[in-house]
Amino acid sequence: MDENKKDERVAKIIARAGLCSRREAERLILRGLVRVDGELITSPALNISAKAKIDVDGNPLPDPQPTRMWRYHKPAGRLTTRRDPEGRPTIYDGLPLELSQAITIGRLDMSSEGLLLLTNDGGLARRLELPKTGWLRKYRVRVHGIINSNELDQLAHGITIDGIHYGPVTATLERQIKSNAWVNIALREGKNREIRRLMEHLGYSVNRLIRISFGPFQLGKLTRGNVEELSSRILSSNLPSDINANATHNRR
């Protein structure tokens, strides 16, 4: 670790080392599996110095690895999780072994497909999936029903459904094909099953949902089930400046 760095949250340091996501690091701390300088800690909010020695489940925290990111074309029918207690297929069942510990940036539900970003840096994953980062997520959505464009316009100012508020969403009709239609949707927040709930609220049922971009990264022509690492040049051009500085430092 860089000894000139200021104190940071212990969960953030664990995530940056690529061991797990920041949320998972917080859970490990609450389970009593993390020690700092030999002392068991119980709060993920603890700030520690760069000199501190961290052990997770009895093992020293690995040194931070160079920041890496991949884009993956998630097929429908796979869960965005590492393990499923019901034994359903997950994205990791179809990924190369070297990505068995990669962390997803955001999620796609089991029925959804398209672009899913992965990284070895849990801190980066947490930062990029936050709405305040401002990255737009774009989708092509096929729905059953005859689209009324005025109804889609309702979503532009945000809407509350069953007590849950959804932020502004841009939704435009791409084309109507008999009783089905393709709709282009762009949003920045991405609550759980947000697009499906919004469409159902308007009276349309979603029968296909494809994420085509996440921030500056595009699905492009990446074929279903395939994964591709993003080059350091692409990362340096597209990551926010403060993240980019850390990524560049790690790659030296």
C-alpha positions in Angstrom: 0.0 0.0 0.0 1.0 3.6 -0.6 2.0 5.0 2.9 1.2 8.5 1.7 -2.5 7.8 1.3 -5.0 9.1 3.8 -6.9 6.8 6.1 -9.7 4.9 4.3 -12.6 2.7 5.1 -11.4 -0.9 5.7 -14.2 -2.3 3.5 -13.0 -0.1 0.6 -9.4 -1.3 1.0 -10.5 -4.9 0.9 -12.6 -4.3 -2.2 -9.8 -2.6 -4.0 -7.6 -5.6 -3.4 -10.0 -7.5 -5.6 -10.9 -10.0 -2.9 -14.6 -9.2 -3.1 -17.1 -6.4 -3.6 -17.4 -3.6 -1.0 -20.7 -4.9 0.1 -19.3 -8.4 0.5 -16.4 -7.0 2.5 -18.8 -5.3 4.9 -20.6 -8.6 5.4 -17.3 -10.4 6.1 -16.5 -7.7 8.8 -19.9 -8.1 10.4 -19.4 -11.9 10.5 -16.2 -11.4 12.5 -13.9 -12.6 9.8 -11.6 -9.5 9.5 -8.7 -8.5 11.7 -6.7 -5.3 11.5 -3.2 -5.4 13.1 -4.3 -8.6 14.8 -7.5 -7.1 16.4 -10.9 -8.3 15.4 -13.0 -5.5 14.0 -16.8 -5.3 14.0 -17.6 -2.1 12.0 -17.1 -1.7 8.3 -17.1 2.1 8.9 -13.7 1.9 10.5 -11.0 4.1 8.9 -7.5 2.6 8.9 -4.1 3.8 7.7 -2.3 2.4 4.6 0.3 0.8 7.0 -2.3 -1.4 8.7 -2.1 -5.1 8.3 -5.5 -6.7 7.3 -6.3 -10.4 7.6 -9.5 -11.8 6.1 -10.7 -15.2 7.4 -7.2 -15.9 8.7 -5.4 -14.9 5.4 -3.4 -11.8 4.7 -5.1 -9.4 2.3 -3.4 -9.7 -1.1 -1.7 -6.6 -2.5 -3.8 -4.6 -4.9 -3.7 -5.9 -8.4 -3.7 -3.8 -11.6 -7.2 -2.7 -12.4 -8.8 -4.8 -15.1 -12.2 -4.7 -16.7 -14.1 -6.9 -19.0 -17.3 -6.6 -21.0 -19.5 -9.7 -21.2 -22.5 -10.5 -23.3 -24.7 -12.1 -20.6 -27.2 -14.6 -22.0 -30.7 -14.8 -20.7 -31.3 -17.7 -18.2 -28.2 -17.0 -16.0 -28.2 -15.3 -12.6 -25.9 -12.4 -11.9 -24.5 -14.0 -8.7 -21.6 -16.2 -7.7 -23.7 -19.0 -6.3 -27.4 -19.9 -6.2 -28.8 -22.0 -3.4 -31.4 -23.4 -5.8 -28.7 -24.6 -8.2 -29.7 -22.4 -11.1 -27.1 -21.5 -13.6 -25.1 -18.3 -13.0 -22.9 -16.2 -15.2 -19.8 -17.7 -13.6 -20.8 -21.1 -15.0 -20.1 -19.8 -18.4 -17.1 -17.5 -17.7 -13.4 -18.5 -18.0 -11.8 -19.8 -14.8 -9.6 -16.6 -14.5 -12.8 -14.6 -14.0 -14.2 -16.8 -11.2 -13.4 -14.0 -8.7 -14.4 -11.1 -11.0 -17.0 -8.7 -9.6 -19.9 -7.4 -11.6 -20.6 -3.7 -12.0 -24.4 -3.6 -11.5 -26.6 -6.5 -12.4 -29.0 -8.0 -14.9 -31.8 -10.2 -13.8 -32.0 -13.8 -14.9 -34.3 -13.1 -17.9 -32.3 -10.1 -19.1 -29.4 -10.2 -21.5 -26.7 -8.0 -22.9 -23.8 -6.0 -21.6 -22.5 -6.7 -18.2 -19.2 -5.2 -17.0 -16.8 -7.1 -14.7 -13.7 -6.0 -12.8 -11.2 -7.3 -10.4 -11.5 -4.0 -8.3 -14.4 -4.1 -5.9 -14.0 -0.4 -5.1 -14.3 0.5 -8.7 -17.4 -1.7 -9.1 -19.1 0.1 -6.3 -18.2 3.5 -7.6 -19.4 2.9 -11.2 -22.8 1.4 -10.3 -23.8 4.4 -8.1 -26.4 6.7 -9.7 -24.3 9.7 -8.7 -21.5 8.6 -11.0 -24.0 9.6 -13.7 -23.4 6.8 -16.2 -26.3 6.3 -18.6 -27.5 2.7 -19.1 -29.3 2.0 -22.4 -31.5 -0.9 -23.3 -33.6 -2.3 -26.2 -36.8 -3.7 -24.8 -39.4 -5.7 -26.6 -42.9 -5.5 -25.1 -46.3 -6.9 -25.9 -48.8 -4.3 -26.6 -49.6 -1.3 -28.9 -47.4 1.5 -27.8 -48.8 4.9 -26.9 -45.9 7.4 -27.1 -47.7 9.8 -24.7 -47.6 7.1 -22.0 -43.9 6.6 -22.5 -43.4 10.4 -22.1 -44.8 10.1 -18.6 -41.6 8.4 -17.5 -39.4 11.4 -18.4 -40.2 13.2 -15.1 -40.0 10.2 -12.8 -42.8 8.1 -11.4 -43.8 6.5 -8.1 -45.2 2.9 -8.2 -46.4 1.2 -5.0 -44.5 3.6 -2.9 -41.2 3.3 -4.8 -40.0 6.3 -6.7 -38.2 5.8 -10.0 -36.1 8.6 -11.4 -36.4 10.1 -14.9 -36.3 7.6 -17.7 -36.1 8.3 -21.5 -38.3 5.8 -23.4 -38.9 6.1 -27.2 -40.6 3.8 -29.6 -38.2 2.1 -32.0 -40.8 0.2 -34.0 -44.2 -1.5 -33.7 -44.5 -5.0 -35.1 -48.1 -6.1 -34.9 -48.8 -6.7 -31.2 -45.2 -6.4 -30.2 -42.9 -3.3 -30.1 -39.3 -2.5 -29.6 -38.7 0.4 -27.2 -35.4 2.2 -26.5 -34.9 3.0 -22.8 -32.2 5.0 -21.1 -31.8 5.5 -17.3 -29.2 6.3 -14.8 -30.4 4.6 -11.6 -31.4 1.1 -12.4 -33.4 -0.2 -9.4 -34.2 -3.9 -9.2 -36.4 -4.9 -12.2 -37.1 -1.2 -12.8 -37.8 -1.4 -16.5 -40.1 -4.4 -16.2 -42.1 -2.6 -13.4 -42.3 0.6 -15.4 -43.6 -1.1 -18.5 -46.1 -3.2 -16.5 -47.3 0.0 -14.9 -48.1 1.3 -18.4 -49.8 -1.9 -19.3 -47.1 -3.6 -21.4 -45.4 -6.9 -20.6 -41.7 -7.2 -21.3 -40.7 -10.3 -23.3 -37.1 -9.4 -24.1 -34.6 -7.0 -22.4 -31.2 -6.3 -23.8 -28.7 -3.9 -22.2 -26.7 -2.3 -25.1 -24.5 0.1 -23.2 -23.3 1.1 -19.7 -21.8 4.5 -19.6 -19.2 4.8 -22.4 -18.9 1.0 -22.9 -21.0 -0.6 -25.6 -22.2 -4.2 -26.3 -21.4 -3.7 -29.9 -20.9 -6.9 -31.8 -19.8 -9.0 -28.9 -21.6 -12.3 -29.3 -23.8 -13.9 -26.7 -21.8 -15.7 -23.9 -18.5 -14.1 -25.0 -16.2 -12.0 -22.8 -13.5 -9.5 -23.8 -11.0 -7.6 -21.7 -10.9 -3.8 -22.1 -7.4 -2.5 -22.8 -5.6 -0.1 -20.5 -5.9 2.5 -23.3 -9.7 2.2 -23.3 -9.8 2.4 -19.5 -7.7 5.5 -19.4 -9.9 7.2 -22.0 -13.2 6.3 -20.3 -12.9 6.0 -16.6 -13.5 9.1 -14.4 -10.2 11.0 -13.8 -9.8 10.0 -10.1 -10.4 6.3 -10.8 -8.2 6.5 -13.9 -5.3 7.8 -11.9 -5.5 4.9 -9.5 -5.8 2.4 -12.4 -2.8 3.9 -14.2 -0.8 3.8 -10.9 -1.7 0.1 -10.4 -0.6 -0.8 -13.9 2.9 0.6 -13.6 
